[in-house]
Structures are given as structure tokens and as C-alpha cells.
Amino acid sequence: MSIESTEPTQNLATPTHNPYASRSKAYYALGVLTVVYSFNFIDRQLLAILQEAIKDELSLSDSQLGLLTGFAFAAFYVTAGIPIARWADRGNRRNIVALSLFIWSFMTAISGFVQNYIQLLLARIGVGIGEAGGSPPSHAIISDIFPPERRASAIGFYSTGVNIGILFGFLAGGWLNEFFGWRVAFLVVGAPGILLAILVRFTVAEPVRGLSENKTASDESVPFGDVLRTLWSRRSFRHLAMGAGLNAFCGYSAANWTASFMIRTHEMGTGELGTWLSLILGGGGAIGVFGGGLLADYLAPRDKRWYAWLPVITGLLSLPFMAGIYLASNPYLALSLAIVPGVVSNVYLGNTIATTHGLVGLRMRAMASAILFLIINIIGLGMGPWTIGVASDMLEPSLGRESLRYAMLYILPAVMFWSVCHFFLASRTLREDLEAAPQ
């Protein structure tokens, strides 16, 4: 007589069904997705180093430039991000990433053919819609490949794509503009992404949902309203999202306006300046975001609040250096002072994404990332560059070419301190909220 177990069984995939049973395959997928994210920011950041040349040729104001790099892009980026994330929580996330990469790369390439502001605005909107399908599905893939104790460092590594993209965007854009002009720069940078999309489609596998945590994902997708209510019911998430958005306000403002500030105030050429900024904002930022994820994963087993405490410490550390950049009279002193904020102000990103995924269920993760990025990008990408541009235009009658310097000096350190306050408040309820996370 045989006795059948009455315990419920979980329909988990066995290792033979796991495309990431091999650690090398997991790291390959992480590496490819990081390259994709790098292209996301190469295409996005390219405009920052080219915008002075574009401004002169198309006769644009700082407010128009701020709209191009900020709110107009962000509005479509976050609007498209929600339905794409819902699709990703139900469908094949790998295919969504590949399609999105193709779209934003194509729209970047055709930006080199625009003849006026409206055409360039429409091209950048196309880039924003394409890029909306990059990160939420990628975050969900990574969370299904790597277990919770390695997730912040994995997402931190993925997030270095921001800074790698900034590095190559500034470096390639600066020198291409100096020798060939801004139109050629758009074409040269956009085309390789189309080939990368093919590589993603045919070499990256779709992971089994929940396998890294030994959980079974429900076959039913979770409505957007349920994900939003789950997140918003967690006080720690509300403060994490605000802290991340305000930190991104400073980061996007610096990334989009530092080149113009250095050109106007210190009269640097785009080639030399692009090299400096690629190393500071690109290389330094990559060290910060990946190092922050590693350090958080090391400290979090002792206390989960380290996911929020690290952005508090690094934000406070960056404040005096941020002010010094815009007070320095020498260009190389200003750039040297930018190194510290360039590194430490990026620590928040991997920690915030990984913590957000820890607060929700398995089929909520892509949508949770989309909601988090909606907040980050409305506050950071949408309001940051545009606010600095408007403030610069308001100060221009009295300060002339120095208006951009003082717009950044008056606004950015204050916003960074505001961000620090939210991360500290998030730490107060973080442990309880993580323990209450749904399956």
C-alpha cells in the first residue's frame, strides 16, 4: 500500500527547465541587459553634449532645451511605461526589451535628419516611448535570475548602464560633434542599437518567474490598481520613491546641464569636456551605483534599513561638493569637485529598485518598477532639466551667461538635502514593510 502525501505541492520548474541553472548564463544575461541599458542612456545623454550646437543651429531657448531633455521626453516615457510593464508581467519580457531597443535606437538615428524644433521634439518623444520598454522588463528578469540576497548588487550592476551610457554618450558625442557635427553623432550612435536588439532576441532566455526564490507565480496578472495600492500602503515606499525622484532631479539636471554650464562659463570645447564628463559622470557614477548595491547586500543581513541609510549618508556627503562646483572659478577645479557627487549620488538607485521588488509579489515586479520609474522620471527627468532651464532663462536678464551657473547653485544642493530627508524617513518603517510583502 502506498501512502500519498497530503501536503500541497508547488509547480516549480526543475533545474532542467531553468535556462539559468548555469551561473555563466545568468551573468551573460545580466551583462547583455546592462549593455542594453547603456544604449538607453547613450541615446538619451547624447543630446546633452550636443545641445549647444543644436541650440545655435535651430535658435532654441534654454526652456525649449529643458523641455526636450526633460518633461516632453519624460511624459511619454512614463506614460508608455505603465502599459508596457503590465504587458511584461504577463508576457515574454525578453521580446519586449528587444523590440523597445529597436524602436529607441531607430528614433535616435533619425534625429540626425530633423530640420526644426518640432521634428526634433517628435523624434525625442519616439525615443522616450521606446526606452519605456527597457527597464521594467529587465528589472523583472534580473529579479527572477538572482535571489534576494544578491539582488541589490545584480540590479546595481545593471544600473551601471546609466553611467556607462553617460560615459560613451559624452565621449562619443563630444568628439563626433567637434569633428563631424551633431547630425552625424545621432546617426553613428543610434545605428548599433538595432543590431543589439537582434542579439537580445536570439541569445537571452526568458527566465522562470519566481524560481530564484523557490516560489510559484500565479497565472493571473495583477491589475495596475492593486500594485499601486500595495506599494502606496507601504510608508517606506512612499518615502523611497520621493527620495529617489529628488535625487534623480539633481542627477538628471547635472547630466543635462553641466556641459552647457562648462561651455558657457568656462568656455571649454565639447571634445575635452566630453572626455572629462564621461569619466566623472560615467565612470564615477558606475562605481557608485554598483558599489552601493554590493555594500547594501553586505550590510542588509545585519539590518534591512541599510538600503535606505546608505543614500542618506552619500547624499549628505555630496552636498558641499555640489555647491563647490558652481562656485569654483577654475574649470578644472569645478570638474574635480564634481567627482564626489558623480560617484556617491548614484548609490540610491540599485538599493531603491531592489527594495521595491521586495515589497511586492512576483507578478507585480515589472509594474512596481514602472510605478517607481514613473515617480522618478516625472520628478527627476521631467522636472529637473526643465526647472533648471526655466530658472536660467529667468536669471538671464540680470546675470547673462552666468544665469545657468546660479540656477544650478540655488536649486540642486537644496533638492539633494530634501532627498536625504525622505530616505531617512523611509528607513523608519522599512523592516516592517518588507516583512508584510505579499507572495
TAPE-V278335 format. One record per backbone hydrogen bond with DSSP energy under -1.0 kcal/mol. CO is the residue of the C=O (numbers start at 1). NH is the residue of the N-H. E is the energy in kcal/mol with one decimal. If there is no record, write none. Layout:
co=CO nh=NH e=E
co=CO nh=NH e=E
//
This chain:
co=10 nh=12 e=-2.0
co=14 nh=17 e=-1.9
co=15 nh=18 e=-1.0
co=18 nh=21 e=-1.5
co=22 nh=26 e=-1.5
co=23 nh=27 e=-2.4
co=24 nh=28 e=-2.0
co=25 nh=29 e=-2.4
co=26 nh=30 e=-2.2
co=27 nh=31 e=-2.4
co=28 nh=32 e=-2.7
co=29 nh=33 e=-2.6
co=30 nh=34 e=-1.9
co=31 nh=35 e=-2.0
co=32 nh=36 e=-2.4
co=33 nh=37 e=-2.3
co=34 nh=38 e=-2.0
co=35 nh=39 e=-2.2
co=36 nh=40 e=-1.9
co=37 nh=41 e=-1.7
co=38 nh=42 e=-2.4
co=39 nh=43 e=-2.5
co=40 nh=44 e=-1.4
co=41 nh=45 e=-3.1
co=42 nh=46 e=-1.8
co=45 nh=48 e=-1.3
co=46 nh=50 e=-1.3
co=47 nh=51 e=-1.4
co=50 nh=54 e=-2.3
co=51 nh=55 e=-2.8
co=52 nh=56 e=-1.9
co=53 nh=57 e=-2.1
co=54 nh=58 e=-2.9
co=55 nh=59 e=-1.1
co=55 nh=60 e=-1.4
co=61 nh=65 e=-2.0
co=62 nh=66 e=-2.9
co=63 nh=67 e=-1.9
co=64 nh=68 e=-2.1
co=65 nh=69 e=-2.5
co=66 nh=70 e=-1.3
co=67 nh=72 e=-1.6
co=70 nh=74 e=-3.1
co=71 nh=75 e=-3.0
co=72 nh=76 e=-1.2
co=73 nh=77 e=-2.2
co=74 nh=78 e=-2.9
co=75 nh=79 e=-1.6
co=76 nh=80 e=-2.3
co=77 nh=81 e=-1.2
co=80 nh=84 e=-1.8
co=81 nh=85 e=-2.3
co=82 nh=86 e=-2.2
co=83 nh=87 e=-2.1
co=84 nh=88 e=-2.3
co=85 nh=89 e=-2.0
co=87 nh=90 e=-1.1
co=87 nh=91 e=-3.4
co=92 nh=96 e=-1.4
co=93 nh=97 e=-2.2
co=94 nh=98 e=-2.1
co=95 nh=99 e=-2.4
co=96 nh=100 e=-2.4
co=97 nh=101 e=-2.4
co=98 nh=102 e=-1.9
co=99 nh=103 e=-2.0
co=100 nh=104 e=-2.5
co=101 nh=105 e=-2.0
co=102 nh=106 e=-2.1
co=103 nh=107 e=-2.2
co=104 nh=108 e=-1.7
co=105 nh=109 e=-2.2
co=106 nh=110 e=-2.0
co=109 nh=112 e=-1.4
co=110 nh=113 e=-1.8
co=111 nh=114 e=-1.1
co=116 nh=120 e=-2.0
co=117 nh=121 e=-2.8
co=118 nh=122 e=-2.4
co=119 nh=123 e=-2.2
co=120 nh=124 e=-2.3
co=121 nh=125 e=-2.0
co=122 nh=126 e=-2.1
co=123 nh=127 e=-2.0
co=124 nh=128 e=-2.4
co=125 nh=129 e=-2.4
co=126 nh=130 e=-2.2
co=127 nh=131 e=-2.7
co=128 nh=132 e=-1.2
co=130 nh=133 e=-1.5
co=131 nh=134 e=-1.7
co=134 nh=138 e=-1.3
co=135 nh=139 e=-3.3
co=136 nh=140 e=-2.0
co=137 nh=141 e=-2.2
co=138 nh=142 e=-2.5
co=139 nh=143 e=-2.3
co=140 nh=144 e=-1.2
co=142 nh=146 e=-2.7
co=147 nh=150 e=-1.9
co=150 nh=154 e=-1.8
co=151 nh=155 e=-3.1
co=152 nh=156 e=-2.2
co=153 nh=157 e=-2.5
co=154 nh=158 e=-2.5
co=155 nh=159 e=-2.5
co=157 nh=160 e=-1.2
co=158 nh=161 e=-2.0
co=159 nh=162 e=-1.6
co=160 nh=164 e=-3.0
co=161 nh=165 e=-2.4
co=162 nh=166 e=-2.0
co=163 nh=167 e=-2.7
co=164 nh=168 e=-2.5
co=165 nh=169 e=-2.8
co=166 nh=170 e=-2.7
co=167 nh=171 e=-2.5
co=168 nh=172 e=-2.6
co=169 nh=173 e=-1.7
co=170 nh=174 e=-2.4
co=171 nh=175 e=-1.8
co=172 nh=176 e=-2.7
co=173 nh=177 e=-2.3
co=174 nh=178 e=-1.6
co=175 nh=179 e=-2.0
co=176 nh=180 e=-3.2
co=176 nh=181 e=-1.1
co=181 nh=185 e=-1.4
co=182 nh=186 e=-1.7
co=183 nh=187 e=-1.7
co=184 nh=188 e=-2.8
co=185 nh=189 e=-2.1
co=186 nh=190 e=-2.1
co=187 nh=191 e=-1.8
co=191 nh=194 e=-1.4
co=192 nh=196 e=-2.0
co=193 nh=197 e=-1.8
co=195 nh=199 e=-1.6
co=196 nh=200 e=-2.4
co=197 nh=201 e=-2.0
co=198 nh=202 e=-1.7
co=199 nh=203 e=-1.4
co=200 nh=204 e=-1.6
co=208 nh=211 e=-1.4
co=210 nh=213 e=-1.1
co=210 nh=215 e=-2.6
co=211 nh=214 e=-1.3
co=223 nh=227 e=-1.9
co=224 nh=228 e=-2.6
co=225 nh=229 e=-2.5
co=226 nh=230 e=-2.4
co=227 nh=231 e=-2.5
co=228 nh=232 e=-2.9
co=229 nh=233 e=-1.6
co=231 nh=234 e=-1.6
co=234 nh=238 e=-1.7
co=235 nh=239 e=-1.8
co=236 nh=240 e=-2.7
co=237 nh=241 e=-3.1
co=238 nh=242 e=-1.8
co=239 nh=243 e=-2.9
co=240 nh=244 e=-2.8
co=241 nh=245 e=-2.5
co=242 nh=246 e=-2.5
co=243 nh=247 e=-2.2
co=244 nh=248 e=-2.6
co=245 nh=249 e=-1.9
co=246 nh=250 e=-1.5
co=247 nh=251 e=-2.3
co=248 nh=252 e=-3.4
co=249 nh=253 e=-1.7
co=250 nh=254 e=-2.5
co=251 nh=255 e=-2.6
co=252 nh=256 e=-2.3
co=253 nh=257 e=-2.0
co=254 nh=258 e=-2.2
co=257 nh=261 e=-2.7
co=258 nh=262 e=-2.6
co=259 nh=263 e=-2.2
co=260 nh=264 e=-2.7
co=261 nh=265 e=-2.8
co=262 nh=266 e=-1.1
co=262 nh=268 e=-1.1
co=269 nh=273 e=-2.3
co=270 nh=274 e=-2.5
co=271 nh=275 e=-1.7
co=272 nh=276 e=-2.1
co=273 nh=277 e=-2.9
co=274 nh=278 e=-2.0
co=275 nh=279 e=-1.6
co=276 nh=280 e=-2.4
co=277 nh=281 e=-2.0
co=277 nh=282 e=-1.1
co=278 nh=283 e=-1.8
co=279 nh=284 e=-2.1
co=282 nh=286 e=-2.0
co=283 nh=287 e=-1.8
co=284 nh=288 e=-2.0
co=285 nh=289 e=-2.7
co=286 nh=290 e=-2.1
co=287 nh=291 e=-2.4
co=288 nh=292 e=-2.3
co=289 nh=293 e=-1.5
co=290 nh=294 e=-2.3
co=291 nh=295 e=-2.7
co=292 nh=296 e=-2.2
co=293 nh=297 e=-2.3
co=294 nh=298 e=-1.6
co=295 nh=299 e=-2.2
co=296 nh=300 e=-3.0
co=299 nh=302 e=-1.6
co=299 nh=303 e=-1.3
co=303 nh=306 e=-1.9
co=304 nh=307 e=-1.7
co=305 nh=308 e=-1.4
co=305 nh=309 e=-2.7
co=306 nh=310 e=-2.0
co=308 nh=312 e=-1.1
co=309 nh=313 e=-2.3
co=310 nh=314 e=-2.6
co=311 nh=315 e=-1.9
co=312 nh=316 e=-2.1
co=313 nh=317 e=-2.0
co=314 nh=318 e=-1.6
co=318 nh=322 e=-2.3
co=319 nh=323 e=-1.9
co=320 nh=324 e=-2.0
co=321 nh=325 e=-1.7
co=324 nh=328 e=-1.6
co=330 nh=334 e=-2.2
co=331 nh=335 e=-2.2
co=332 nh=336 e=-1.9
co=333 nh=337 e=-2.5
co=334 nh=338 e=-1.2
co=336 nh=339 e=-1.3
co=338 nh=342 e=-2.2
co=339 nh=343 e=-1.5
co=340 nh=344 e=-2.5
co=341 nh=345 e=-1.7
co=343 nh=346 e=-1.1
co=344 nh=347 e=-1.4
co=346 nh=349 e=-1.1
co=348 nh=352 e=-2.5
co=349 nh=353 e=-2.3
co=350 nh=354 e=-2.4
co=351 nh=355 e=-2.2
co=352 nh=356 e=-2.2
co=353 nh=357 e=-2.1
co=354 nh=358 e=-1.4
co=361 nh=364 e=-1.4
co=364 nh=368 e=-3.1
co=365 nh=369 e=-2.6
co=366 nh=370 e=-2.2
co=367 nh=371 e=-2.6
co=368 nh=372 e=-2.6
co=369 nh=373 e=-3.1
co=370 nh=374 e=-2.1
co=371 nh=375 e=-2.0
co=372 nh=376 e=-2.8
co=373 nh=377 e=-2.9
co=374 nh=378 e=-2.2
co=375 nh=379 e=-2.2
co=376 nh=380 e=-3.1
co=377 nh=382 e=-3.6
co=378 nh=383 e=-1.5
co=380 nh=384 e=-1.3
co=383 nh=387 e=-2.7
co=384 nh=388 e=-2.1
co=385 nh=389 e=-2.3
co=386 nh=390 e=-2.7
co=387 nh=391 e=-2.7
co=388 nh=392 e=-2.5
co=389 nh=393 e=-2.2
co=390 nh=394 e=-2.2
co=391 nh=395 e=-2.0
co=392 nh=396 e=-1.3
co=395 nh=399 e=-2.5
co=396 nh=400 e=-2.4
co=399 nh=402 e=-1.8
co=400 nh=403 e=-1.8
co=402 nh=406 e=-1.8
co=403 nh=407 e=-2.0
co=404 nh=408 e=-2.0
co=405 nh=409 e=-2.0
co=406 nh=410 e=-2.5
co=407 nh=411 e=-1.4
co=408 nh=412 e=-1.9
co=411 nh=415 e=-2.0
co=412 nh=416 e=-2.2
co=413 nh=417 e=-2.0
co=414 nh=418 e=-1.7
co=415 nh=419 e=-2.1
co=416 nh=420 e=-2.0
co=417 nh=421 e=-1.7
co=418 nh=422 e=-1.4
co=419 nh=423 e=-2.0
co=420 nh=424 e=-2.1
co=421 nh=425 e=-2.0
co=422 nh=426 e=-2.3
co=423 nh=427 e=-1.5
co=426 nh=429 e=-1.1
co=429 nh=433 e=-2.1
co=430 nh=434 e=-2.2
co=431 nh=435 e=-1.8
co=432 nh=436 e=-1.2
co=434 nh=437 e=-1.2
//
